[in-house]
C-alpha cells in the first residue's frame, strides 16, 4: 500500500529526490569528463594503455562509468526515493495539533 503523505511531506521528498538526481548526474559528468579527456590528453594512440582492445580512457569513461553509475543510481533510488501517489485524492490531511 502506498503511504499517504501530507502536501508538505510530498514537496520535501520531491526536492530531496531532485537534488539527489542532480548530484548523481553531476558526478557522472565529472567522471566521464575526467576519464575521457583527462587520460586521453596524455600521449598519442601508440602510447595508450588498452583494455579489451579499447583505449583505457574510453573504457573507463564509457564502459566503467556507465556500469558504476547505473549501480549507484539503483542504490540511491532503493535507499532514498519513496513511492507515493501524486494525486490529490491520496494526500493526507495535516493534523491540527497545537
Secondary structure, DSSP 8 states (H G I E B T S, - for coil): ------HHHHHHHHHHHHHHHHHHHHHHHHHHHIIIIIHHTSS-GGG--EETTEEHHHIIIIIIHHHHHHHHHHHHHHHH------SGGG--------
